[in-house]
């Protein structure tokens, strides 16, 4: 039965019970940006976060975490008033300007996150991880971590012998205070050159240790086992890469001080084993960085052998550069949100004149409403039940808005965005 779009939507909107649910499941609402949920991490029922038992964002102090599902990201989610940014949402949309946005993703995604961030908020980005620093990060904050997070949600692992974690940028003081409370030794770098040098040394560690832990052995080794069983090979590999790291930093590097740095950091978490999966995903931004500086007079024979063994590949004969999709931002003013995505080259640019929506419940009505808002001239809603039945699922719903103990995490985000969207666009 075909029904007039305006007629059916108005009838659903005047019913308060269904009016509350309308935007909860709207397709634009799934990408809502300015919500501020109360719960900042998936703490088991009955457990209290050691930093904050609840979140109060009334003072605008909400912070965002990009990559909150990973080990390092989970640490920053434990900061009071923090929220993980779902995929598809522009970073910088949940928090007020001048609040940090933690970026705990592989270095290969740093530039993509920068481009996806809402305009005017790039300076609030805080990059955490292993990778060479780039010019677009100069106005942001950088953290070169010298501690480990061995599993999601666990405390950071370090020791007094570990090199300090270095921070640089506008949010350096706040980050130093947070990490100090976690027992991490932190120092603030003074110049961009200084933090870039520390980042390059940390990248050397990330490129060397994983191939030694996973290469030429039946089972992965931890840091302590590498130094017990492969210390000579480690020294030989460092000698081989010393020319490359010196060129990257721009200053000749000393073998003994480099070996000491690697040993101090590695043995600060003796039972840790670097992730092979993550390392192979980041080859272009880890080991290939050093291979690009290989010359006839400075070959990297051992590096190539260990890399082939550890990765299980035929070897890095050529560098793999993945094409980057052009990201576009889309603003939806009535919900105060922005989303990002890649443009489909085959997608028609013109708006269709007529659209049919199958299903007259809350979801179908919401889709029809937003299509009309987007400029579709004629929207028709079809439902197998008589007019006024509102589908099958909608009448059975309690129309209860909440975001408590929802699983999986994406479902909880959907509920949180629905609650915020209802307040912004009732």
C-alpha positions in Angstrom: 0.0 0.0 0.0 1.5 3.3 -1.1 1.1 6.2 1.2 1.9 9.9 0.9 5.3 10.7 2.4 4.4 13.9 4.3 1.2 12.4 5.7 2.8 9.3 7.2 5.8 11.1 8.6 3.7 13.7 10.3 1.5 11.0 11.9 4.6 9.3 13.3 6.2 12.5 14.5 3.1 13.5 16.6 3.3 10.3 18.5 5.8 11.0 21.3 6.7 7.4 21.8 7.9 6.9 18.3 9.2 10.5 18.0 12.0 9.7 20.5 13.1 6.7 18.4 12.9 8.4 15.0 16.4 9.9 14.9 18.0 7.1 16.9 18.1 4.9 13.9 18.4 7.5 11.1 21.1 6.9 8.7 22.6 10.4 9.2 22.4 9.9 12.9 24.8 7.0 12.7 27.4 9.5 11.8 26.4 12.2 14.3 29.3 14.3 15.6 28.6 16.5 18.6 27.3 14.0 21.2 28.9 13.8 24.6 28.3 10.3 26.1 28.6 9.8 29.9 30.6 6.6 29.9 34.1 6.9 28.4 35.3 3.3 28.3 33.9 -0.2 28.5 34.6 -0.9 32.1 33.0 -4.2 33.3 29.7 -3.8 35.2 30.4 -2.9 38.8 34.1 -1.9 38.1 35.3 1.6 38.7 37.9 3.4 36.6 40.9 4.3 38.7 41.0 7.8 37.2 37.3 8.6 37.2 34.2 6.8 38.4 32.0 8.7 35.9 32.3 11.3 33.2 31.0 14.9 33.7 31.5 16.8 30.5 29.6 19.9 31.5 32.9 21.8 31.7 33.7 21.0 28.1 36.8 19.0 29.0 35.9 15.9 26.9 38.9 14.4 25.1 38.8 12.1 22.0 40.8 9.0 21.2 41.3 7.8 17.6 42.2 4.1 17.7 40.8 3.5 21.2 40.3 -0.2 20.4 44.0 -1.0 20.4 46.4 -1.5 23.2 47.9 1.9 23.2 44.6 3.6 22.6 43.0 1.8 25.5 45.4 3.5 27.8 44.3 7.0 26.8 40.7 6.0 27.1 41.4 5.7 30.8 42.0 9.4 31.0 39.0 11.1 32.6 36.3 12.4 30.3 37.6 10.5 27.2 35.6 8.9 24.3 36.7 6.7 21.4 36.0 8.2 18.0 34.0 5.8 15.8 35.1 5.2 12.2 33.5 7.5 9.8 33.4 10.4 12.3 35.7 13.4 11.9 38.0 13.7 14.9 37.5 16.9 16.7 33.7 16.7 16.6 33.0 15.5 20.2 35.3 17.9 22.1 35.8 21.6 22.4 38.8 23.4 20.8 42.0 23.2 22.8 41.3 19.8 24.2 43.6 17.0 23.1 42.7 14.4 20.4 44.8 11.3 21.0 45.8 9.5 17.8 46.8 5.9 18.6 46.9 4.4 15.2 49.7 3.1 12.9 52.0 5.8 11.6 50.8 4.9 8.0 47.4 6.4 9.0 48.7 9.6 10.7 48.3 11.8 7.6 44.8 10.4 6.9 43.7 11.2 10.4 45.1 14.7 10.0 43.1 15.2 6.8 39.9 13.8 8.3 40.0 16.0 11.4 37.6 18.9 11.5 39.1 22.1 10.2 40.7 24.2 13.0 41.3 21.1 15.3 44.5 19.7 13.7 46.6 21.5 16.2 44.9 19.5 19.0 46.0 16.2 17.5 48.4 14.1 19.7 50.3 11.5 17.7 51.4 8.4 19.7 53.4 5.6 18.2 56.3 4.5 16.1 57.1 6.5 12.9 59.1 9.3 11.3 57.6 12.7 11.9 56.4 14.7 9.0 55.9 18.3 8.3 52.1 18.3 8.8 52.6 17.2 12.4 54.8 20.2 13.3 51.9 22.2 14.8 50.5 19.2 16.7 51.7 17.3 19.8 53.9 14.2 19.5 54.5 11.4 22.0 57.4 9.0 21.6 56.5 6.3 24.1 59.1 4.2 25.9 56.7 2.0 27.7 54.5 -0.9 26.7 50.8 -1.8 26.9 50.8 -5.6 26.7 47.1 -6.0 26.3 44.0 -3.9 25.8 43.0 -2.2 29.1 46.2 -3.1 31.0 48.5 -0.7 32.8 51.7 0.5 31.0 54.8 -1.5 31.6 58.2 0.2 32.1 61.1 0.2 34.5 63.6 2.8 36.0 66.2 1.7 33.4 63.9 2.6 30.5 64.5 5.7 28.4 62.0 8.4 29.2 58.9 9.0 27.1 59.4 12.2 25.2 56.6 14.6 24.4 56.5 17.8 22.4 53.8 20.3 21.5 50.9 22.3 23.0 49.5 19.5 25.1 52.8 18.3 26.4 52.2 19.4 30.0 48.8 17.6 30.3 50.2 14.4 28.8 53.2 14.5 31.1 50.9 14.8 34.1 48.8 11.9 33.0 51.7 9.5 32.3 53.5 10.5 35.5 50.4 9.4 37.4 50.9 6.0 35.6 54.5 5.8 36.8 56.1 6.7 33.5 59.2 8.8 33.3 58.4 11.7 31.0 60.6 14.5 29.5 59.5 17.4 27.3 61.5 17.9 24.1 62.4 21.5 23.5 62.7 21.6 19.7 61.1 19.8 16.7 64.6 18.5 15.8 64.9 16.9 19.2 61.6 15.1 19.1 62.2 14.0 15.5 65.5 12.4 16.6 63.8 10.5 19.4 61.1 9.3 17.0 63.7 8.0 14.6 65.6 6.1 17.3 62.3 4.6 18.5 61.5 3.5 14.9 64.9 1.8 14.7 63.9 -0.2 17.8 60.4 -1.1 16.3 62.0 -2.2 13.0 64.8 -4.3 14.6 63.2 -6.1 17.5 60.2 -7.6 15.8 62.3 -9.3 13.1 64.6 -10.7 15.8 61.6 -11.9 17.9 59.9 -13.6 15.0 62.7 -14.5 12.5 64.6 -17.8 12.2 62.9 -19.4 15.2 60.2 -22.0 15.8 58.2 -19.8 18.2 58.3 -16.1 18.9 60.9 -14.8 21.4 60.4 -12.1 24.0 62.8 -9.3 24.7 64.7 -11.2 27.4 65.1 -14.3 25.1 66.4 -12.2 22.2 69.2 -10.8 24.4 70.0 -14.3 25.7 70.0 -16.1 22.4 70.5 -13.5 19.6 72.6 -10.7 21.1 75.4 -11.1 18.5 72.9 -11.0 15.6 71.4 -7.9 17.2 74.7 -6.1 17.2 75.4 -7.1 13.6 72.0 -5.8 12.5 72.5 -2.5 14.3 75.9 -2.1 12.6 74.2 -2.7 9.3 71.5 -0.1 9.9 73.7 2.5 11.5 74.4 4.3 8.2 70.7 4.5 7.5 69.7 5.9 10.9 72.5 8.4 10.7 71.2 9.7 7.4 67.6 9.8 8.7 68.6 11.8 11.8 71.1 13.9 9.9 73.9 13.3 12.5 76.3 10.3 12.7 75.1 7.9 15.4 77.4 6.0 17.7 77.2 2.2 17.9 77.6 1.8 21.6 75.1 4.5 22.6 72.6 3.0 20.1 73.0 -0.5 21.5 72.6 0.8 25.0 69.4 2.6 24.1 67.9 -0.5 22.5 68.9 -2.7 25.4 67.6 -0.3 28.1 64.2 0.0 26.4 63.9 -3.7 25.5 64.7 -5.0 28.9 62.3 -2.5 30.6 59.6 -5.0 29.4 61.5 -8.3 29.2 58.4 -10.5 28.6 57.0 -8.4 25.8 56.9 -9.7 22.2 56.2 -7.2 19.4 53.1 -7.9 17.3 54.0 -9.5 14.0 50.6 -8.7 12.5 51.0 -5.0 13.2 54.7 -4.9 12.1 53.9 -6.6 8.7 51.0 -4.1 8.2 53.5 -1.2 8.8 56.4 -2.5 6.7 56.4 0.5 4.5 56.7 2.8 7.5 59.1 0.7 9.5 61.7 -1.5 7.9 61.3 -0.1 4.4 62.3 3.3 5.8 65.8 1.9 6.4 65.9 -0.2 3.2 65.4 3.0 1.2 68.9 4.1 2.5 70.6 0.9 1.4 73.5 1.5 -1.0 76.2 -0.7 -2.6 78.7 0.4 0.0 76.2 -0.1 2.8 74.2 -3.2 2.0 71.5 -4.5 4.4 71.9 -8.3 3.8 71.1 -9.5 7.3 68.2 -7.0 7.5 66.7 -8.4 4.4 67.2 -12.0 5.5 65.6 -11.5 8.9 62.8 -9.5 7.3 62.0 -12.3 4.9 62.1 -14.9 7.6 60.0 -13.0 10.1 57.4 -11.8 7.6 57.2 -15.1 5.7 57.4 -13.3 2.4 59.7 -13.7 -0.6 61.5 -10.5 0.3 61.1 -6.8 -0.2 62.4 -6.6 -3.7 60.2 -3.6 -4.3 58.6 -1.0 -2.1 54.8 -1.3 -1.8 53.1 2.1 -1.9 49.3 1.8 -1.4 47.2 4.5 -3.1 45.5 6.9 -0.9 41.8 7.6 -1.4 40.8 11.2 -1.5 38.8 12.0 1.6 35.9 14.4 1.5 34.0 16.1 4.4 30.3 16.4 4.4 28.5 18.8 6.8 25.0 18.2 8.1 24.1 21.5 9.8 20.8 20.5 11.3 22.6 17.8 13.4 25.7 19.9 13.9 27.8 17.1 12.5 30.4 16.3 9.9 31.3 13.0 8.3 34.0 11.9 6.0 34.3 9.3 3.3 35.7 8.4 -0.2 33.9 9.5 -3.2 32.6 6.8 -5.4 33.6 7.6 -9.0 30.7 5.7 -10.4 28.2 7.4 -8.1 25.7 9.8 -9.7 26.2 13.4 -8.5 22.6 14.4 -9.0 19.9 13.9 -6.4 17.1 11.4 -7.5 13.6 12.8 -8.0 11.7 9.8 -6.7 12.6 7.3 -4.0 10.6 4.4 -2.5 11.2 3.3 1.1 10.1 -0.3 2.0 9.0 -0.5 5.6 6.8 2.1 7.5 8.3 1.7 11.0 10.7 4.0 12.8 13.6 3.2 10.5 11.7 3.6 7.3 10.1 6.8 8.4 13.4 8.2 9.5 15.0 7.4 6.2 12.1 9.0 4.3 12.4 12.1 6.5 16.0 12.5 5.8 15.6 11.9 2.1 13.1 14.7 2.0 15.5 16.9 3.8 18.2 16.1 1.3 16.0 17.4 -1.5 14.3 14.3 -2.9 11.0 15.7 -4.4 8.9 12.6 -4.0 9.3 10.0 -1.3 6.9 7.1 -1.0 6.7 4.7 2.0 5.4 1.2 1.5 4.4 -1.2 4.2 2.6 -4.5 4.2 0.4 -3.6 7.2 -2.5 -1.2 7.1 -2.0 2.6 7.6 -1.4 3.4 11.3 0.2 0.0 12.2 3.8 1.5 12.0 5.4 -1.8 11.1 6.0 -4.8 13.3 9.1 -3.9 15.4 8.2 -0.3 16.2 4.9 -1.1 18.1 6.7 -3.7 20.2 9.5 -1.3 21.3 9.5 0.3 24.7 10.8 3.5 23.1 13.4 3.7 25.9 16.5 5.7 25.1 19.6 4.5 27.0 23.2 3.6 26.3 23.9 1.4 29.3 25.9 -1.8 29.0 25.5 -2.1 25.3 27.6 -4.5 23.3 29.3 -4.6 20.9 31.0 -1.2 21.2 29.6 0.0 17.8 26.0 -0.6 19.1 26.8 1.5 22.2 28.1 4.3 20.0 24.9 4.2 18.0 22.8 4.6 21.1 25.0 7.4 22.4 24.7 9.2 19.1 21.0 8.7 19.0 20.6 10.3 22.4 22.7 13.3 21.4 21.0 13.6 18.1 17.6 13.7 19.7 18.7 16.6 21.9 20.2 18.5 18.9 17.4 17.9 16.4 14.1 16.8 18.1 
